[in-house]
Amino acid sequence: MRPLIALLLALAAQTLLEPPANRIAALALYLLAGIFVVWSHHRREWTLPEPPAELSTPNRQSVRLLSLLASLTLLGAAFYFFGGNQFTWFNLSLWILGIVFFIRTLWQNPRTDSTDFTEKHGFSFLKKIRRIFCIREIRVSHLIFLAILLITAFFRFHQLNSVPAEPFSDHAEKILDVYDIAQGETRIFFPRNSGREALQFYWTVLVAAIFKTGLTFQSLKIGTALLGFFTLPFIYLLGKEIANERVGLLAMLFAGVAYWPNVISRVGLRFPLYPLFVAPTLFFLLRGLRTHNRNDFILCGLFLGLGLHGYTPFRIAPVLAAVVMVLWWAYTRTHVHTYTRIHVAAQAGILFGSALVVFLPLLRYALEFPNEFWFRASSRFAVENPFPVFFSNLWNALLMFNVNDGNIFVNSVIQRPALDVVAGGLFLLGLILILARRRFTDLVLASAVLILILPSVLSLAYPGENPALNRAGGALVPVFVIVAMTLDGLLTRLAVGLNRAGEAVIVAGVVGILFAASAAQNYDLVFHQYRAQYDRVVWRTSEMGEVIREFGNPERAWIVPYEQWVDTRLPGLWAGIPNRDFGIPRERLVDTLQLPAPKLFLFKASPLAADFDDKETLAELQRLYPQGELTLHESEPWWQSFWIYFVPAR
């Protein structure tokens, strides 16, 4: 009874935090829920699932010296030839071969080094996928896994062409970088727009080639939606590693329908690369610490290094890995043999070495161009007195999950909780339970949430940008594992004393009710509230692009810029000319006289508020082209309308 009371109180409290929030009443209910959940934990009525047993994996400490020599030679040569911020077939081949030989140097042969472990655990996920497609071996868990994949695929890709519908300036920058790659500018780090890592741009080139979508906004969205979708199996693996298979499935399910990861995956920017690499990094690190298997540390390092090529906030991930290692060292000081602890410390060196070899191209760039490499991150630290701002930002970021996710319309439904009612209630109850229990994995999850929101917290120079669901996106991985662990503990309690059939009914009923409520709210948040909010703010550059396309002479079409109006590069995306900026300042309109008609000019209109029309541009066009024809292109909403000034051929 006490666990159910705690859950109902938490859900009621989280409901009160939905806009318009009643924070005082919500706080009172959450305090009562906290009392009941602590009481339940003390009476062992609501307990979290136990982590899997630690394995003693045989480890041969052999190092293949010839492979090591080849790896160091190749990586050293690659490091030298990475100078000048360019990938070439030559330095890329050296780098990849160096990584292959590095892995070969340290990788444990599953047949000779760790047969029992590898057969039972090392490739369990790949074996699961294989068995799923083998009809004779299908189990209920396989069907559930596939069903969750289908559900989450719907939430990730449904209405992707229209949610969101229009690009904004950051997308223009991204497409220009992708265009540069198509023109042979294969950079390691892209300095445009204060500098960005390269992985999304190369991924978009591949996506555009596979889906035949070209250099378009849709290519960006398909690419990032896929990245968000690929994160989910790793969340499953992490939940299974920390607790059990049911936790993995629940974490994957609730993360798959949640509005937070869905929005940051749909918007076409680099945001989902943060959680994408956090999930496997944490999974392989925790599995390595449990099994002491060297291969897991190598894989953890590879994902850690690859993630550093993705999205700048992921630079906090090496700190998380180090903190997890320190927590393990401190937690095991009384019950793990000193030799084992030294062995794991050595594996940590392998982990960071693996990350370093994958990070190598960016390391060369960072040493060659340190100001450019650190500019985007350092520009947010420049504040005279950082400590008050830091603690204020930290408090606001901690409130992000259950109270207020900030004011950034691009990646959030503003000024509401980042989590839905069900996930928000379970998350806070789960935090109480893991802090009450304080197992190693509990401490890891709590620390991961705190560390992974730091890229948002550290926006000291621009505190209005905090909290930011994109820069805190890595935290969604431990958050949904906590949500799943909390629900799993409740399900275990509700099934006490029931036979298998009764337990299945209870589990299916509770999960079904909570999931239905969560999915319905998240669907509304993404496909109604977020869509409406985004459409109110972002200009209809697709309509401008269509006008230019129908005109048929893009070299004689221009857009006259106006303060806080459209980015004049964006219509080119829709017109099929991604490298064209159609902007022409008013004072340069006279230069167009030398070109033959027909000509087309677009400029700002406000049909219901004429005082905001660009009257100066209209006057100049009428002076230069008195034969021109003025037409209002009416959009919905009305303030998205714009003027078309057409100059016919004589």
Stockholm file with secondary structure:
# STOCKHOLM 1.0

chainA/1-650         MRPLIALLLALAAQTLLEPPANRIAALALYLLAGIFVVWSHHRREWTLPEPPAELSTPNRQSVRLLSLLASLTLLGAAFYFFGGNQFTWFNLSLWILGIVFFIRTLWQNPRTDSTDFTEKHGFSFLKKIRRIFCIREIRVSHLIFLAILLITAFFRFHQLNSVPAEPFSDHAEKILDVYDIAQGETRIFFPRNSGREALQFYWTVLVAAIFKTGLTFQSLKIGTALLGFFTLPFIYLLGKEIANERVGLLAMLFAGVAYWPNVISRVGLRFPLYPLFVAPTLFFLLRGLRTHNRNDFILCGLFLGLGLHGYTPFRIAPVLAAVVMVLWWAYTRTHVHTYTRIHVAAQAGILFGSALVVFLPLLRYALEFPNEFWFRASSRFAVENPFPVFFSNLWNALLMFNVNDGNIFVNSVIQRPALDVVAGGLFLLGLILILARRRFTDLVLASAVLILILPSVLSLAYPGENPALNRAGGALVPVFVIVAMTLDGLLTRLAVGLNRAGEAVIVAGVVGILFAASAAQNYDLVFHQYRAQYDRVVWRTSEMGEVIREFGNPERAWIVPYEQWVDTRLPGLWAGIPNRDFGIPRERLVDTLQLPAPKLFLFKASPLAADFDDKETLAELQRLYPQGELTLHESEPWWQSFWIYFVPAR
#=GR chainA/1-650 SS CHHHHHHHHHHHHHHHTSSSCCHHHHHHHHHHHHHHHHHHHHTTSSCCCCCCCCCCCCCCCCCCHHHHHHHHHHHHHHHHHTTTTCCCHHHHHHHHHHHHHHHHHHCCCTTTTCHHHIIIIITHHHHHHHHHTSGGGCCHHHHHHHHHHHHHHHHHHTTTTTSSCCCCHHHHHHHHHHHHHHTTCCCSEECGGGCEESHHHHHHHHHHHHHTCCSSHHHHHHHHHHHHHHHHHHHHHHHHHHTCHHHHHHHHHHHHHCHHHHHHHHSSSSTTHHHHHHHHHHHHHHHHHHHCCHHHHHHHHHHHHHHTTTCGGGGGHHHHHHHHHHHHHHHTTTTSCHHHHHHHHHHHHHHHHHHHHHHHHHHHHHHHSHHHHHHHHHTTTCCSSHHHHHHHHHHHHHHTTTTCCCSCTTSSCSSSCSSCHHHHHHHHHHHHHHHHHCCHHHHHHHHHHHHHTHHHHTCCSCGGGCSCTTTTGGGHHHHHHHHHHHHHHHHHHHTTTCCHHHHHHHHHHHHHHHHHHHHHHHHHIIIIIIHHHHHHHSCCHHHHHHHHHHHCCGGGEEECCCTTSCCTTHHHHHHTCTTCCCBCCGGGGGGGGGSCSCEEEEEECCTTCGGGSCHHHHHHHHHHCTTCEEEEECCSSGGGCEEEEEECCC
#=GC SS_cons         CHHHHHHHHHHHHHHHTSSSCCHHHHHHHHHHHHHHHHHHHHTTSSCCCCCCCCCCCCCCCCCCHHHHHHHHHHHHHHHHHTTTTCCCHHHHHHHHHHHHHHHHHHCCCTTTTCHHHIIIIITHHHHHHHHHTSGGGCCHHHHHHHHHHHHHHHHHHTTTTTSSCCCCHHHHHHHHHHHHHHTTCCCSEECGGGCEESHHHHHHHHHHHHHTCCSSHHHHHHHHHHHHHHHHHHHHHHHHHHTCHHHHHHHHHHHHHCHHHHHHHHSSSSTTHHHHHHHHHHHHHHHHHHHCCHHHHHHHHHHHHHHTTTCGGGGGHHHHHHHHHHHHHHHTTTTSCHHHHHHHHHHHHHHHHHHHHHHHHHHHHHHHSHHHHHHHHHTTTCCSSHHHHHHHHHHHHHHTTTTCCCSCTTSSCSSSCSSCHHHHHHHHHHHHHHHHHCCHHHHHHHHHHHHHTHHHHTCCSCGGGCSCTTTTGGGHHHHHHHHHHHHHHHHHHHTTTCCHHHHHHHHHHHHHHHHHHHHHHHHHIIIIIIHHHHHHHSCCHHHHHHHHHHHCCGGGEEECCCTTSCCTTHHHHHHTCTTCCCBCCGGGGGGGGGSCSCEEEEEECCTTCGGGSCHHHHHHHHHHCTTCEEEEECCSSGGGCEEEEEECCC
//
